[in-house]
Amino acid sequence: MPPPEGSPSDSAVSRLSRQIEFSLEIDKLKGVLRQTVLLDSSRQENVAEHSWHIAVMAGLLREYAIEPVDIDHAIRMLLVHDLVEIDAGDVMIYDRSRREEMKKREEAAARRIFGLLPADQAQEMRSLWDEYEARETPEARFAFALDRIQPLLHNLNTQGLMWRKHGISRDQVIEINSPICDAAPALWEYVSALIDEAADKGYLRR
């Protein structure tokens, strides 16, 4: 007997169930803490807060991109790229010893988390994640720049709280964050001057 007119098919229900399952799964991102504190220094920010923040910043600062950028595409990338941290967690960007291990964990996380979705949407989100990781498009380079700038601004405006805690040097900050210049030279000029000022104030080791 056919279903009543207007009722969803089994395949439509299954698709919706997978979309809802994914939507509930990504709520876990709110519980993953980053190595960055809020500007009032009251606590560490969580990854969902970070993703929201850089997505808003991307729209705000798009005029500084050196290449034409599809900003909607860049924002979608920024909202997706950290979902793997639900499984992989966050590691301090200056901790080189753990980066290779993190790459493997993030790859496994991408397969599991995006695999919760219907096949077409799983491929769409995985493609966004892969594009960000490769940084071969203007959108990916600009998204990466924003992902670097936000924690920089937090450290600069909390008197280098996490930098001082981990003994980070000016040279480390310059090395890790200089790719900002590839996508937005004006933004890099702005923050690099602030990095020098932070070193002068003792927020960073010389």
Helices and strands as residue ranges (DSSP letters): H 10-25, G 26-31, E 33-37, E 44-46, H 47-61, G 62-64, H 71-80, H 85-88, G 96-98, H 99-114, H 119-134, H 138-156, H 161-166, H 170-177, H 180-183, H 185-200
